[in-house]
Amino acid sequence: MGTSSVTARPERAPALRPARHRAQRGPWFRRPPGVLRALAVFAAVRLTGVAAVALMDHRAGRRLSVTLMHSWDSKWYLSIARYGYGHHWRESARGLQQTDWAFFPLYPGLIRAVHTVLPLSFGAAALLVAWSAALAAGYGVYAVVHRVYGRAVATVTVALWAMLPHSVVLTLAYTEALFCALAAWTLYALLTSRWLLAGALSALAGLTRPSGFAVAAAVLAVAAREVVRGRGRAPLAVWAGALLAPAGWAGYVLWVGARTGDLLHGYFRVQAAWDSRIDLGLQEFRFLRTLFLHGGKVGYPMALVIVAAAVLLFALLCLDRPPLALFVYAGALVALVVLASGPFGSKPRLLLPAFPLLIPMARAMVRGWWQRRGQVLAVATALGAVSLLYGAYLVVLAKQAL
């Protein structure tokens, strides 16, 4: 009795289409397939991160609510939401007056609105806004990456983004979740040529954080390309979106300037009191020299590793030839971190919105998954656990600004 043999075909990784092949296809309103699963992964990772924070809080004798609602910058946002601007200030170590004008108004404005409408304290309202925005951000990150690279890469990118050490701020009363949501959906609007929507979302992002200029830069860059392609002509929506994009950021900067009596430079003087200014990396160089010569807290070497990794990942992203919007947005955020002064331990948090930097890593993991699933899963799980514990350490135990 004869037997027949069947040769099994080896599994092959799915083709990862480059951005230029997928960037202009598909309607705006269609829910991308697989997004609910990705959001479930995102929520599970972040809830695990909250559990790690709760565990460290318990061991440190602190209340979880205090950590989530009143950590570092959260106190400033809650003060603005409760009293408005001009009621909270402090003197820096150098004797400079640090005021609440350094903090942009959209997040505290939303906190006050939620507190007014719902029977919630200011702290609970702040968490509701932040957690809702975090889910919207995860959805936006998935939508952007899915449109360019497909389902698998988008899912892995969302998971990696959720596992970053400084993603812990997505569950605090911080602005990062709101800013990331507005930035991601601005990029998606650009990929789908929704110019007015892109301009409006960019303006809101500019009212959320100083780094809102990076979102506006992406809108202006893509609009400029459309004008060049049209030899000076472009639809009215392109011009309107481009004009609207920087309005939020510029409007708040000018408002602070008017309040301080120096329209063009007042805001930047306010930021300088917080030791935040563009100095082409001079302060960074001095800090790193001191760090290498004399050592420092564990957060500083880790921050150096994360910033260096971001620069490397941006180079890899450039080699991947992403859509112009992703390139300009990620590049502007990396440049801000590298070229601006400020607390070095906070620089990884400023890189959190730069989710396109994770795309090269996500693509590599998707390729490796089909050949070495066990190894990829083991490494990802181990790194994720370390990352979440380190994020909890930063919030609960570290004695440096987050």
LINTAWO-V495515 format. One record per residue. N is the residue number from 1. SS is DSSP state (h for helix, s for strand, l for the rest). Layout:
BEGIN
((N SS) (N SS))
END
This chain:
BEGIN
((1 l) (2 l) (3 l) (4 l) (5 l) (6 l) (7 l) (8 l) (9 l) (10 l) (11 l) (12 l) (13 l) (14 l) (15 l) (16 l) (17 l) (18 l) (19 h) (20 h) (21 h) (22 h) (23 l) (24 l) (25 l) (26 l) (27 l) (28 l) (29 l) (30 l) (31 l) (32 l) (33 l) (34 l) (35 h) (36 h) (37 h) (38 h) (39 h) (40 h) (41 h) (42 h) (43 h) (44 h) (45 h) (46 h) (47 h) (48 h) (49 h) (50 h) (51 h) (52 h) (53 h) (54 h) (55 h) (56 h) (57 h) (58 h) (59 h) (60 h) (61 l) (62 l) (63 l) (64 h) (65 h) (66 h) (67 h) (68 h) (69 h) (70 l) (71 l) (72 l) (73 l) (74 h) (75 h) (76 h) (77 h) (78 h) (79 h) (80 h) (81 h) (82 h) (83 h) (84 l) (85 l) (86 l) (87 l) (88 l) (89 s) (90 s) (91 s) (92 l) (93 l) (94 l) (95 l) (96 l) (97 s) (98 s) (99 s) (100 h) (101 h) (102 h) (103 l) (104 l) (105 h) (106 h) (107 h) (108 h) (109 h) (110 h) (111 h) (112 h) (113 h) (114 h) (115 h) (116 h) (117 h) (118 l) (119 l) (120 l) (121 l) (122 h) (123 h) (124 h) (125 h) (126 h) (127 h) (128 h) (129 h) (130 h) (131 h) (132 h) (133 h) (134 h) (135 h) (136 h) (137 h) (138 h) (139 h) (140 h) (141 h) (142 h) (143 h) (144 h) (145 h) (146 h) (147 h) (148 h) (149 h) (150 l) (151 h) (152 h) (153 h) (154 h) (155 h) (156 h) (157 h) (158 h) (159 h) (160 h) (161 h) (162 h) (163 h) (164 l) (165 h) (166 h) (167 h) (168 h) (169 h) (170 h) (171 h) (172 l) (173 l) (174 l) (175 l) (176 h) (177 h) (178 h) (179 h) (180 h) (181 h) (182 h) (183 h) (184 h) (185 h) (186 h) (187 h) (188 h) (189 h) (190 h) (191 h) (192 l) (193 l) (194 l) (195 h) (196 h) (197 h) (198 h) (199 h) (200 h) (201 h) (202 h) (203 h) (204 h) (205 h) (206 h) (207 l) (208 l) (209 l) (210 l) (211 l) (212 h) (213 h) (214 h) (215 h) (216 h) (217 h) (218 h) (219 h) (220 h) (221 h) (222 h) (223 h) (224 h) (225 h) (226 h) (227 h) (228 h) (229 h) (230 l) (231 l) (232 l) (233 l) (234 l) (235 l) (236 h) (237 h) (238 h) (239 h) (240 h) (241 h) (242 h) (243 h) (244 h) (245 h) (246 l) (247 h) (248 h) (249 h) (250 h) (251 h) (252 h) (253 h) (254 h) (255 h) (256 h) (257 h) (258 h) (259 h) (260 h) (261 l) (262 l) (263 l) (264 l) (265 l) (266 h) (267 h) (268 h) (269 h) (270 h) (271 h) (272 h) (273 h) (274 l) (275 l) (276 l) (277 l) (278 s) (279 l) (280 l) (281 l) (282 h) (283 h) (284 h) (285 h) (286 h) (287 h) (288 h) (289 h) (290 h) (291 h) (292 h) (293 h) (294 h) (295 l) (296 l) (297 l) (298 h) (299 h) (300 h) (301 h) (302 h) (303 h) (304 h) (305 h) (306 h) (307 h) (308 h) (309 h) (310 h) (311 h) (312 h) (313 h) (314 h) (315 h) (316 h) (317 h) (318 h) (319 h) (320 l) (321 l) (322 l) (323 l) (324 h) (325 h) (326 h) (327 h) (328 h) (329 h) (330 h) (331 h) (332 h) (333 h) (334 h) (335 h) (336 h) (337 h) (338 h) (339 h) (340 s) (341 l) (342 l) (343 l) (344 h) (345 h) (346 h) (347 h) (348 h) (349 h) (350 h) (351 h) (352 l) (353 l) (354 l) (355 h) (356 h) (357 h) (358 h) (359 h) (360 h) (361 h) (362 h) (363 h) (364 h) (365 h) (366 h) (367 h) (368 h) (369 h) (370 l) (371 l) (372 l) (373 h) (374 h) (375 h) (376 h) (377 h) (378 h) (379 h) (380 h) (381 h) (382 h) (383 h) (384 h) (385 h) (386 h) (387 h) (388 h) (389 h) (390 h) (391 h) (392 h) (393 h) (394 h) (395 h) (396 h) (397 l) (398 l) (399 l) (400 l) (401 l) (402 l))
END
